[in-house]
Amino acid sequence: MPRLTRDSNVSVGTKELKVDDILKTIIYLPANQVKSFFIEIGLTIPREMRMFVLRETLREKVIETRKSRLTLADELNYRLSWFTEFTETQLENLLIFFDDPVLDKAFLEDFWTDLFSYMVEKGVTAKDLKRIIDLSIQHVRAVGLELPNMKTYNRELKDLFFDSMGRIDGLPPQKFRPVLYKSSTLTEVRDLGAKYDVDVPRRLKKTELADIIVKELKDRGQHTDELEAQVRAMSVIVMQRFAIDHDIKASTELKKEEIIEYILANAKETKETYFIPESSLVYEKEVEEVSKHVEEAPKPVQDVVTVVEETQEATSEEVVEETPEVLEEVAEVEEKVEEEKVGEAPTHEVKGPVQYVQSKVDLSALVEEIRLLRQSIQSIIPKPEVIEDRIEENESKEPVIINTAEFYGKPKSLKKIIKRDEADEREKFVEEKKAASSIGTDKKDDEDLAPAELRFIKKAGKGLGKFLFKLLKVLLKVVLVIFGIALLLFLLYGILAYFTDIAFLAGVDQFLDNLFGLGLLTRYLNLLGSILG
């Protein structure tokens, strides 16, 4: 059956309704009611269908974002270069990242259009179609035209979607590894594991760390029973030092590739066919290699929707064509460097096409050279404390004045002497004027001359200043007390998280880790692990 469009008609009950009219209410139906409906009729949906709609909805926004950031070798630009190979979770998170109600509505309209195509293809009765449409109408009448929260909508529907054989989150393991490793964060990878009911541990246990070291020693031919017993008897911190001294890559904190392997080995979608990769090179592929990778297509599952089969091939071709057009268009822009400024390195005007460094270039060596150069310069320049000490020593010596034309000593000391002399002369001048004037002979003259309102304002100003100072002291004490309590609660919670593994605290763990972007909880747990062994 051909794919439905918004102008297509669908049999609903005893009537024929246009898809565009159905979309006016169905897109507002909450995820829990959608999920209940599909569970009742016993229908599941291929994951590729939702991925296709997400990718097509986000495509123009991604191209626009990449075009505006092509002059920057930033992390977001590099991750978006993998957009054509994103997993479903990454596409969902990207929709949330853009946080655009127009995009959200466009996604829901296209998603439900394809969903009705799939339901008609699978023979869902007109009576059931009418039932879900009636549910959406009732919801709109009760709540209004309020779109679902996209942060939870897609995740709440996850149980309705299925992967093709041997795939997870829409990708085979051969693509899943490099795509997540190159274009996803640790938090996103852990979240993907939770989506497929895989509880990824935060760190390795002592025995697991010892197993990694012993295995590496066996591979090198350096293993002995005595050495293994010695390693297993070490504390965690000593074991990590042993691994560093023997150039063994082992740490209690899981690396990104280890988390990915843990998900593949434990998710029900892939654990039966899981295999350990022969080399770490599988993680070093770039997007061009992954997109050109040809793999044997699995036998089509009986429930795979026709709309996906018709559009997947066109999607891959459009992706390959559009990205180079953006690159060529931006490459033609001419850049004019700003004029030289004082204290900056000389610049020159650049004419002609500008060549941009692609984000896949490894700049780590250049960054390391700059760091070493900065350290060398800092080692040559004397520390500020030493310079200040020398200045104080020179200033402590009394300068010698030979005559009005010559001065031996520091210029700074001469300025102090000149200022002191000028101050003495001003004070002498003021005293002479006071003596010649009758003003100021009585202490109350100033108050008598000043109006009563002025005296009141002066007194009120002094009182307000004292009040604000006291208020500031009280606020400072309150802030310190709150900070102390928060720090104590954080330390106690870290101890609780270290000795227990309560599932519902995962959200608190993630919040504390993301607070200020410093990974505070993970650092604290690693410290406890090194202390308690």
C-alpha positions in Angstrom: 0.0 0.0 0.0 1.4 3.5 -0.9 2.4 5.8 1.9 -0.4 8.1 3.1 -0.2 11.9 2.8 -2.1 14.6 4.6 -4.5 14.7 1.7 -5.2 11.0 1.9 -8.5 9.6 3.2 -8.8 7.0 5.9 -11.8 4.9 6.8 -12.8 5.7 10.4 -15.9 4.0 11.7 -18.5 4.5 9.0 -16.9 7.7 7.7 -14.0 8.7 5.5 -11.7 11.3 7.1 -8.8 13.2 5.7 -5.5 12.6 7.4 -4.9 16.4 7.8 -8.2 16.6 9.8 -7.2 13.7 12.1 -3.8 15.4 12.8 -5.6 18.4 14.3 -6.2 16.5 17.5 -4.3 13.2 17.4 -0.9 14.9 17.9 -1.9 16.2 21.3 -2.8 12.7 22.7 -0.5 11.9 25.7 2.0 9.1 25.5 0.3 7.0 28.2 -2.9 6.8 26.2 -1.1 6.1 23.0 0.8 3.3 24.7 -2.3 1.7 26.2 -4.1 1.8 22.8 -1.4 -0.1 20.9 -0.9 -2.6 23.7 -4.7 -3.3 23.6 -4.7 -3.9 19.9 -1.5 -5.9 20.1 0.5 -3.9 17.5 4.2 -3.1 17.7 6.1 -0.7 15.4 9.5 -0.9 13.6 12.0 1.4 15.1 13.3 2.5 11.7 9.9 4.2 11.1 10.3 6.7 14.0 14.0 7.2 13.2 13.2 8.1 9.6 10.7 10.7 10.8 13.0 12.1 13.4 15.9 12.4 10.9 13.8 14.0 8.2 12.3 16.5 10.7 15.8 17.5 12.1 17.7 17.5 8.8 17.2 21.2 7.8 17.9 22.4 11.4 21.1 20.4 11.6 22.3 21.7 8.2 21.6 25.2 9.4 23.4 24.7 12.7 26.4 23.1 11.0 26.6 25.9 8.4 26.7 28.5 11.1 29.5 26.7 13.0 31.7 25.4 10.2 34.3 28.1 11.0 34.5 26.6 14.6 36.3 23.4 15.3 33.9 22.8 18.3 32.6 19.5 19.7 29.0 20.1 18.7 29.9 20.6 15.1 31.9 17.4 15.0 29.1 15.4 16.7 26.5 16.7 14.2 28.8 15.5 11.4 27.6 12.0 12.4 23.9 13.0 12.2 23.2 10.7 9.3 24.3 7.7 11.4 22.7 8.7 14.7 21.0 6.1 16.9 17.3 6.6 17.8 18.3 7.9 21.3 20.7 10.5 19.8 17.9 11.7 17.5 15.5 12.0 20.4 18.0 13.9 22.4 18.8 16.2 19.5 15.1 17.1 19.2 15.1 18.0 22.9 18.3 19.9 22.5 16.9 22.2 19.8 13.8 22.8 22.0 11.7 24.2 19.2 7.9 23.9 19.4 7.7 24.2 15.6 10.0 21.2 15.2 8.1 19.2 17.8 4.8 19.8 16.0 6.3 18.9 12.6 7.7 15.7 14.1 4.4 14.7 15.7 2.4 15.4 12.5 4.8 13.4 10.2 5.0 10.6 12.9 1.3 10.1 13.1 0.9 10.3 9.3 3.3 7.4 8.9 1.7 5.7 11.9 -1.7 5.7 10.3 -0.1 4.3 7.1 1.3 1.5 9.2 -1.9 0.8 11.0 -3.9 0.7 7.7 -1.2 -1.6 6.2 -1.5 -4.0 9.2 -5.3 -4.1 8.9 -6.2 -2.2 12.1 -10.0 -2.0 12.0 -11.9 1.2 11.3 -13.6 0.8 14.7 -10.2 0.9 16.5 -9.0 3.9 14.4 -12.2 5.7 15.5 -11.6 4.8 19.1 -8.1 6.4 19.2 -9.3 9.5 17.3 -12.2 9.9 19.8 -9.7 9.7 22.6 -7.7 12.5 21.2 -10.8 14.7 20.7 -11.9 14.1 24.3 -8.4 15.0 25.5 -8.3 18.3 23.5 -11.7 19.3 24.8 -10.5 18.7 28.4 -7.0 20.1 28.3 -6.7 22.1 25.1 -4.1 22.2 22.3 -1.1 21.4 24.4 1.7 19.4 22.8 3.2 16.6 24.8 6.5 17.1 26.6 9.1 15.8 24.1 11.6 15.1 27.0 9.4 12.2 28.0 7.1 11.5 25.1 9.4 9.3 23.0 10.9 7.5 26.0 7.4 6.5 27.3 6.6 4.9 23.9 9.9 2.9 23.7 8.2 -0.4 24.5 6.0 -0.1 21.3 9.0 -0.2 19.0 11.2 -3.1 17.9 14.5 -3.5 16.2 15.4 -5.6 13.2 17.3 -8.8 14.0 20.7 -8.1 15.5 20.2 -4.4 15.9 20.0 -2.1 18.9 18.6 1.4 19.0 18.3 1.2 15.2 21.9 0.2 14.4 23.9 -3.0 14.0 26.8 -3.4 16.5 29.3 -2.6 13.7 27.9 0.9 13.4 26.7 1.2 17.0 30.3 1.1 18.4 31.9 3.9 16.4 28.8 6.1 16.2 28.3 6.3 20.0 32.1 6.5 20.7 32.6 9.4 18.3 29.4 11.4 18.7 27.9 10.8 22.1 28.7 11.7 25.7 29.1 9.3 28.6 25.8 10.5 30.1 24.0 9.8 26.8 25.5 6.3 26.5 24.5 5.4 30.1 21.0 6.8 29.3 20.8 4.6 26.3 21.7 1.6 28.4 18.9 2.4 30.9 16.5 2.6 27.9 17.2 -1.1 27.2 17.1 -2.1 30.9 20.9 -2.3 31.2 22.2 -1.0 34.5 25.7 0.1 33.7 28.0 0.1 36.8 29.6 3.4 37.6 33.0 1.8 38.4 34.8 -1.6 38.3 35.1 -3.6 41.5 38.5 -4.5 42.9 38.3 -8.1 41.7 37.3 -6.9 38.2 40.2 -4.5 38.1 42.6 -7.3 39.2 41.2 -9.5 36.5 42.0 -6.9 33.8 45.6 -6.6 35.1 46.1 -10.4 35.4 44.8 -10.9 31.9 47.2 -8.3 30.4 50.1 -10.0 32.3 49.1 -13.3 30.8 48.9 -11.8 27.3 52.4 -10.4 27.7 53.8 -13.7 29.1 54.7 -12.0 32.4 52.2 -13.9 34.6 53.2 -16.0 37.6 51.1 -17.3 40.4 53.1 -15.3 42.9 52.6 -12.1 40.9 48.9 -12.7 40.6 48.5 -13.3 44.3 50.5 -10.1 45.0 48.2 -8.1 42.6 45.0 -9.4 44.1 46.2 -8.6 47.6 46.8 -4.9 46.7 44.4 -2.1 47.6 42.7 -0.3 44.7 45.0 2.7 44.8 48.2 0.5 44.9 46.7 -1.7 42.1 46.2 1.4 39.9 49.7 2.5 40.6 51.0 -0.9 39.6 49.0 -0.7 36.3 50.5 2.7 35.5 54.1 1.5 36.3 53.7 -1.5 34.0 51.9 0.5 31.2 48.6 -1.4 31.7 45.5 0.4 30.8 43.3 -0.4 33.8 41.1 1.9 35.9 38.1 1.6 38.2 36.3 4.2 36.2 34.7 2.7 33.1 35.7 4.2 29.8 33.2 5.0 27.0 34.1 2.0 24.9 33.8 -0.3 28.0 30.3 1.1 28.7 29.3 0.4 25.0 30.6 -3.1 25.2 28.7 -3.7 28.5 25.5 -2.6 26.9 26.0 -4.8 23.8 26.8 -7.8 26.1 23.8 -7.4 28.4 21.0 -5.9 26.3 18.4 -8.6 25.3 18.5 -7.3 21.7 22.2 -8.2 21.2 23.5 -10.4 24.0 22.8 -13.7 22.1 24.9 -12.6 19.2 27.5 -10.5 21.1 31.2 -11.0 20.4 34.2 -9.1 21.7 35.8 -7.0 18.9 39.2 -8.2 17.8 40.8 -4.7 18.0 40.0 -1.2 19.3 40.3 0.0 15.8 36.5 -0.6 15.4 36.0 2.6 17.5 38.4 4.7 15.4 36.3 4.7 12.3 35.1 8.1 10.9 31.7 8.8 9.6 32.7 8.2 5.9 33.9 4.7 6.7 30.8 3.9 8.7 28.4 5.2 6.0 30.2 3.3 3.3 30.2 0.1 5.3 28.3 -2.6 3.4 26.8 -5.3 5.6 24.6 -8.2 4.8 21.0 -7.1 5.3 19.1 -9.2 7.7 16.0 -11.0 6.4 13.1 -8.5 6.6 11.0 -9.0 9.7 7.4 -9.8 8.9 6.2 -6.6 10.7 8.6 -4.2 8.8 6.5 -1.4 7.4 6.4 -0.7 3.7 6.9 3.0 4.2 10.3 2.4 5.7 11.4 0.1 2.9 10.4 2.7 0.3 12.1 5.7 2.0 15.3 4.4 3.5 17.2 4.3 0.2 16.1 7.8 -0.7 17.2 9.0 2.7 20.8 7.8 2.5 21.1 9.4 -1.0 19.8 12.8 0.2 22.1 12.8 3.2 25.2 12.3 1.1 24.1 15.0 -1.3 23.1 17.8 1.0 26.1 18.0 3.3 28.8 18.7 0.6 26.5 21.5 -0.8 26.7 23.2 2.6 30.5 22.7 2.8 31.0 24.1 -0.7 28.8 27.1 -0.1 30.6 28.1 3.1 34.0 27.5 1.6 33.4 30.3 -0.8 33.1 32.9 1.9 36.0 35.3 2.0 37.5 36.3 5.3 39.1 39.6 6.2 41.3 39.5 9.3 41.0 42.4 11.6 43.7 45.1 11.7 46.6 44.6 14.1 46.1 45.6 17.7 48.6 46.6 20.2 50.1 43.7 22.0 48.8 41.1 19.5 50.7 39.1 16.9 50.7 40.8 13.5 47.9 39.7 11.2 47.4 39.9 7.5 44.5 40.3 5.2 43.4 37.0 3.7 41.8 37.0 0.3 40.3 34.2 -1.7 38.6 31.0 -0.5 39.2 30.2 3.1 40.1 26.6 3.9 38.6 25.3 7.2 40.2 22.6 9.3 37.8 19.7 9.5 36.8 18.7 13.1 38.2 15.2 12.6 41.8 16.5 12.5 43.6 15.5 15.7 44.9 18.8 17.3 46.1 17.1 20.6 49.7 17.3 19.5 49.4 21.1 18.8 47.7 21.7 22.1 50.4 19.8 24.0 53.1 21.9 22.3 51.3 25.1 23.3 51.0 23.9 26.9 54.7 23.1 27.0 55.6 26.5 25.5 53.5 28.3 28.1 55.2 26.3 30.9 58.6 27.3 29.6 57.7 31.0 29.5 56.4 30.8 33.0 59.5 29.2 34.3 61.6 32.1 32.8 59.5 34.9 34.2 60.1 35.6 37.9 57.2 35.0 40.2 55.3 38.1 41.3 56.0 37.3 44.9 59.7 37.5 44.3 59.4 40.8 42.5 57.3 42.3 45.3 59.9 41.1 47.9 62.7 42.8 46.0 60.7 46.0 45.7 59.9 46.0 49.5 63.6 45.5 50.3 64.6 48.4 48.1 61.9 50.6 49.5 63.0 49.8 53.1 66.2 51.6 52.5 66.0 55.4 53.1 66.6 57.4 49.9 69.5 59.9 50.0 68.8 63.4 48.8 72.0 65.2 47.8 70.4 68.4 46.5 67.3 69.5 44.7 68.7 68.4 41.3 69.8 64.9 42.2 68.1 61.9 43.9 69.5 58.5 44.7 66.9 55.7 45.3 63.8 54.3 43.7 61.5 56.6 41.6 58.6 55.2 43.6 60.2 56.5 46.9 60.7 59.9 45.3 57.0 60.1 44.4 56.1 59.3 48.1 58.4 62.1 49.3 56.9 64.6 46.9 53.3 63.7 47.8 54.2 64.0 51.6 55.7 67.4 51.1 52.7 68.6 49.0 50.4 67.3 51.8 52.3 69.2 54.4 52.1 72.4 52.3 48.4 72.0 51.9 47.8 71.4 55.6 49.9 74.5 56.4 48.0 76.6 53.9 44.6 75.5 55.4 45.7 76.3 59.0 46.8 79.8 57.9 43.4 80.4 56.3 41.6 79.2 59.4 43.6 81.5 61.6 42.7 84.5 59.4 39.0 83.6 59.4 36.3 83.6 62.1 34.6 80.6 60.6 35.2 77.4 62.5 36.1 79.1 65.8 33.0 77.5 67.3 32.5 73.7 66.8 28.8 74.2 66.2 29.2 76.8 63.4 28.9 74.1 60.7 25.7 72.6 62.2 24.2 76.1 62.7 24.8 77.0 59.1 23.6 73.7 57.7 19.8 73.4 57.4 18.0 70.9 59.7 17.0 68.8 56.7 20.7 68.4 55.7 21.7 67.3 59.2 18.8 64.8 59.3 19.9 63.3 55.9 23.5 62.9 57.1 22.4 61.1 60.3 20.0 58.9 58.3 22.7 58.0 55.8 25.0 56.9 58.6 22.3 54.8 60.2 21.4 53.2 56.8 25.1 52.4 56.2 25.4 50.6 59.6 22.1 48.7 58.9 23.3 47.5 55.5 26.6 46.4 57.0 24.9 44.4 59.7 22.5 42.9 57.1 25.4 41.9 54.9 27.1 40.1 57.8 24.0 38.2 58.7 23.5 37.1 55.0 27.1 36.0 54.8 26.7 33.8 58.0 23.5 32.3 56.5 25.2 31.5 53.2 28.1 29.8 55.1 25.7 27.8 57.2 23.7 26.6 54.2 27.0 25.8 52.3 28.2 23.8 55.3 25.0 21.8 55.6 24.9 21.1 51.8 28.5 19.9 51.9 27.8 17.6 54.9 24.7 16.2 53.1 26.8 15.6 49.9 29.5 13.8 51.9 26.9 11.6 53.7 25.0 10.9 50.4 28.3 9.9 48.7 29.0 7.4 51.5 25.4 6.0 51.1 25.8 5.7 47.3 29.2 4.0 47.7 27.9 1.2 50.0 24.5 0.8 48.4 23.1 0.5 44.9 19.5 1.8 45.1 17.9 2.1 41.6 15.7 5.1 42.4 18.7 7.2 43.4 20.1 7.1 39.9 18.5 10.4 39.0 20.0 12.1 42.1 23.4 10.6 41.1 23.1 12.0 37.6 22.0 15.5 39.0 25.0 15.7 41.3 27.4 14.6 38.6 26.1 17.2 36.1 26.1 20.0 38.8 28.5 22.7 37.6 29.7 20.1 34.9 32.4 18.8 37.3 31.4 15.2 37.9 31.6 15.9 41.7 29.9 12.6 42.7 32.0 10.4 40.5 35.2 12.1 41.8 34.1 11.7 45.4 33.1 8.0 44.9 36.5 7.3 43.3 38.2 9.0 46.3 36.2 6.8 48.7 37.1 3.7 46.6 40.8 4.5 46.8 40.6 5.2 50.6 38.4 2.2 51.6 40.0 -0.2 49.0 
